[in-house]
């Protein structure tokens, strides 16, 4: 799995043949096919493994011990920043998998979509803890943050870690600040109407 994952991520999934994976892993292709019935099964396992790694990384960043919901959200973006500056990041493995497996019924496609849904749900969960905001406002804010996360990983492959992706945390902070100001302005307007 480590060899296959490294090759799929660095060279592309379709461009990486199963025989090359087997040779680099030091196993016979028949052994690989005993473990995975097809290349698609191997790719689906790779996507699942990527998802498990990101889930562990982001769950740790967003743990309650990291502070307020705002602090935890910004910690997620700090984790993204560390990933894109790691020297080995060439973009989002899930977007790459989706591009190479466009069939929405494909196990690879489904696994990549499931990860994207998990990340979106993480932002929704963190924002659920923010007091005062309406459910609609929290939902919109969570989707803005999910879209920002997508943009970070989509841009890093073409424009590098010091390009637009480097602005991810600052933009997340600005989105959160603006949402807080909008909420305060709304409360002030409600108070003035009651006076």
C-alpha positions in Angstrom: 0.0 0.0 0.0 2.8 2.4 0.8 4.5 1.9 -2.5 1.2 2.0 -4.5 0.1 5.2 -2.6 3.4 6.9 -3.2 3.3 6.1 -6.9 -0.4 6.9 -7.4 0.1 10.3 -5.8 3.4 11.2 -7.5 2.9 9.8 -11.0 -0.9 9.6 -11.3 -3.2 6.6 -10.9 -3.9 5.6 -14.5 -0.2 6.2 -15.4 0.9 3.7 -12.7 0.7 0.1 -13.8 0.0 -2.7 -11.4 3.2 -4.6 -12.6 5.3 -1.5 -11.8 3.7 -1.3 -8.3 4.4 -5.0 -7.7 8.0 -4.7 -8.9 8.8 -1.7 -6.7 7.1 -3.4 -3.7 9.1 -6.5 -4.3 6.1 -8.8 -4.7 4.8 -10.8 -7.6 1.8 -9.4 -9.5 -0.1 -12.6 -8.6 0.5 -11.8 -4.9 -0.9 -8.3 -5.4 -3.9 -9.7 -7.2 -4.5 -12.1 -4.3 -4.7 -9.1 -2.0 -6.7 -6.9 -4.4 -9.0 -8.4 -7.0 -8.3 -5.5 -9.4 -6.3 -2.3 -9.8 -9.5 -0.4 -8.9 -9.7 -2.2 -5.6 -6.1 -1.2 -4.9 -6.9 2.4 -5.8 -10.0 2.4 -3.6 -7.8 1.1 -0.7 -5.3 3.8 -1.4 -8.0 6.5 -1.2 -9.3 5.0 2.0 -5.8 5.1 3.5 -5.4 8.7 2.5 -8.7 9.5 4.1 -7.8 7.8 7.3 -4.5 9.8 7.5 -6.3 13.1 6.8 -9.0 12.3 9.3 -6.5 11.6 12.0 -4.5 14.7 11.2 -7.6 17.0 11.1 -9.3 15.4 14.1 -6.2 16.0 16.2 -6.0 19.6 15.0 -9.7 20.2 15.8 -9.7 18.4 19.2 -11.5 20.2 22.0 -8.2 20.9 23.7 -7.2 23.2 20.8 -9.5 25.9 22.3 -12.6 27.6 21.1 -14.4 26.5 18.0 -12.7 29.4 16.2 -9.3 28.3 17.4 -10.1 24.7 16.3 -11.1 25.8 12.9 -7.9 27.8 12.5 -5.9 24.8 13.7 -7.4 22.8 10.8 -6.1 25.5 8.4 -2.7 25.4 10.2 -2.7 21.6 9.5 -3.4 22.3 5.8 -0.6 24.9 5.7 1.8 22.3 7.2 0.8 19.7 4.7 1.2 22.0 1.7 4.6 23.1 2.9 5.8 19.6 3.6 7.7 19.4 0.4 5.8 16.3 -0.8 2.4 17.9 -1.4 1.3 18.0 -5.0 -2.3 18.7 -4.4 -5.4 16.9 -3.1 -5.3 13.1 -3.6 -9.1 13.0 -3.5 -9.5 15.5 -6.3 -6.9 13.5 -8.3 -8.9 10.3 -7.7 -12.1 12.1 -8.7 -10.5 13.3 -11.9 -9.3 9.9 -12.9 -12.5 8.0 -11.8 -15.4 10.2 -12.9 -18.0 7.4 -12.7 -20.1 8.3 -9.6 -20.7 4.6 -8.9 -17.0 3.7 -8.9 -15.7 2.6 -5.5 -12.8 5.0 -5.9 -15.1 7.9 -6.7 -17.4 7.0 -3.8 -14.4 6.8 -1.4 -13.1 10.3 -2.5 -16.6 11.8 -2.3 -17.1 10.3 1.2 -13.9 12.0 2.4 -15.0 15.4 1.0 -18.3 14.9 2.7 -16.5 14.1 6.0 -14.4 17.3 5.8 -17.5 19.4 5.1 -19.2 17.7 8.1 -16.2 18.5 10.3 -16.6 22.3 9.6 -20.4 22.0 10.2 -19.7 20.2 13.5 -17.2 22.8 14.6 -19.5 25.7 13.7 -22.4 24.1 15.5 -20.5 24.9 18.7 -20.4 28.7 17.9 -23.0 30.5 20.0 -25.4 33.0 18.7 -25.3 32.3 15.0 -28.4 31.0 13.2 -28.3 27.4 11.8 -28.4 28.9 8.3 -25.5 31.3 9.0 -23.5 28.4 10.5 -24.2 26.2 7.5 -23.2 28.8 5.0 -20.0 29.6 6.9 -19.1 25.9 7.1 -19.6 25.6 3.3 -17.4 28.7 2.8 -14.6 27.1 4.8 -15.0 23.7 2.9 -14.7 25.6 -0.4 -11.6 27.4 0.9 -10.1 24.0 1.8 -10.8 22.8 -1.7 -9.2 25.9 -3.2 -6.0 25.5 -1.1 -5.4 22.0 -2.4 -6.6 22.7 -5.9 -4.1 25.6 -6.3 -1.0 24.1 -4.7 -0.4 21.7 -7.5 -0.2 24.4 -10.1 1.0 27.4 -8.2 3.0 25.9 -5.3 2.8 26.2 -1.6 3.8 29.8 -1.6 1.1 30.8 -4.1 -2.5 31.4 -3.3 -2.6 28.3 -1.0 -0.3 30.2 1.5 -3.2 32.6 2.1 -5.6 29.8 3.3 -5.4 30.5 7.0 -5.5 34.3 6.7 -8.6 33.9 4.5 -10.2 31.5 7.0 -9.6 34.0 9.7 -11.1 36.8 7.6 -14.2 34.7 6.9 -14.6 34.0 10.6 -14.0 37.6 11.5 -16.6 38.8 9.0 -19.1 36.3 10.2 -18.6 37.5 13.8 -19.0 41.2 12.7 -22.2 40.3 10.8 -23.6 38.6 13.8 -22.7 41.5 16.1 -24.3 44.0 13.6 -27.4 41.9 13.5 -27.7 41.8 17.3 -27.1 45.6 17.5 -29.8 46.2 14.9 -32.2 43.9 16.8 -31.5 45.9 20.0 -32.1 49.2 18.3 -35.4 48.0 16.9 -36.6 47.0 20.4 -35.6 50.4 21.9 
